Amino acid sequence: MQIVYKKQAVKYINACDRMTKLRIKDGIEKLPFGDVKKLKGYQSEFRLRIGDLRVLFTLENDRIIINDIKPRGEAYKGL
């Protein structure tokens, strides 16, 4: 599967420290495995839990589109 990062996700990753970047990278590379759940009310929106972070992504054909990465408290606001 091809993984595509949106601008917001790249911006968050670049602002993180080295260890957090490695945790995020490892979690995303293991997709679609891991602690993944489908978001209620959405067709193809999912979230991946990495500790207290949530990686919000979409599945389209043979692509995983990483939409955003946010802390747990902020992840579901504005969806």
SVG drawing of the C-alpha trace seen along z (x, -y; Angstrom):
<svg xmlns="http://www.w3.org/2000/svg" viewBox="-23 -22 38 28">
<polyline fill="none" stroke="black" stroke-width="0.4" points="0.0,0.0 1.1,-3.5 1.1,-6.0 0.4,-9.7 0.8,-12.4 -1.2,-15.6 0.4,-19.0 -1.1,-19.1 0.3,-15.6 3.8,-16.5 3.7,-19.8 2.9,-17.9 5.6,-15.3 8.2,-17.9 7.3,-19.7 7.8,-16.5 10.9,-15.3 13.0,-12.4 11.5,-9.7 7.9,-10.7 8.8,-10.8 10.1,-7.2 6.9,-6.0 4.7,-7.7 6.8,-6.3 6.7,-2.8 2.9,-2.9 2.1,-4.2 4.4,-1.7 2.5,1.2 -0.9,0.0 -3.5,1.5 -2.5,3.4 -2.3,1.9 -5.0,0.3 -7.1,-0.9 -10.8,-1.7 -13.3,-3.0 -14.8,-6.4 -18.5,-6.4 -20.5,-8.3 -17.8,-8.2 -17.4,-6.0 -13.7,-5.4 -12.2,-7.4 -10.1,-5.6 -7.9,-6.4 -4.7,-4.8 -3.9,-5.0 -0.2,-5.6 -0.1,-6.2 -1.8,-9.5 -1.7,-10.5 -4.3,-9.8 -3.4,-9.4 -6.5,-10.1 -6.4,-8.5 -8.5,-7.5 -8.4,-4.4 -8.8,-5.0 -8.3,-2.2 -4.7,-1.0 -3.6,-4.2 -3.5,-5.3 -3.9,-9.0 -2.7,-10.4 -5.0,-13.4 -3.8,-14.6 -2.0,-13.7 -3.3,-15.2 -3.2,-14.5 -6.1,-12.5 -8.1,-15.4 -8.0,-17.4 -8.3,-14.6 -12.1,-14.4 -13.0,-18.1 -14.1,-19.5 -14.7,-16.2"/>
</svg>
